[in-house]
Amino acid sequence: MKKIALLFLSLISTNSIALSPYIGSYQLYADTKMGNLQIGSAILNLEMKGSGFTFTTEAKTESLWKALYDYSRSEKSTGNEIDGQVINEYFSVIEKIKGEIRKDYEINIVTDKNYALSSTGEEFEIKPGLLVDPLSVYLALSNEMINNPDQLDYTYQVVDQDGVKYLKFIVDGQENVSISGREIETIRVTCEELELTLNLSVEDNFQPVRIHKVNGKTEFTMLLIEFRS
């Protein structure tokens, strides 16, 4: 763990503290009875205008695999980066399984008044500290690892349709991820409550190279195939 902290410290001088726009294209895999199969694709797109950000994702299964697992999810997160912190303003998600909408909601976040308002009509209280959504947590984690490299865990308030809860992300070691014959140096981070493991690229300001998520009885992996900054 000390080696990881020293590695982070050495990166401060070479990484930009500010968020940088990028587009990441991913292949989506699922563990099935037939083995680990590539069933779809996903795109993460971060756009910047001054200190403001718009972060979106699009994930879907390919038509060939819809009979096995028909899934799509679109997310959008907006806000600002102020003094190295991600300040959220808005989050929305539309999720479909087998053509049926399972999630469709928006959340407006009023940080200075300590509440978040859901399109369902519910209002959630925000406690002092950083508040993010299920998408912008990736941006917050990236910034935190650059700006506070000596930490080995990071805790955030995360808001979704069910309310606000605290989630802890733990630095779990270094790992090289092989993609198209290229070895990418990453830091592995886990969130036990979400059953989530992230591999964050050391070269690209700790943006996700691999995302592994357990969803019920199925394990999904998103693997980066192209990164454009």
Buried (B, 14 or more C-beta within 10 A) or exposed (E): EEEBBEBBEEBEEEBEEEBEBBBBBBBBBBBBEEEEBBBBBBBBBBEBEEEBBBBBBBBBBEEEBBEBBBBBBBBBBBBBBEEEBBBBBBBBBBBBBEEEEEBBBBBBBEBEEEBBBBEEEEEBEBEEEBBBBBBBBBBBBBBBBBBEBEBBEBBBBBBBBEEBEEBEBEBBEBBEBEBEEEEBBBBBBBBEEBEBBBBBBBBBBBBBBBBBBEEEEEBBBBBBEEBEE
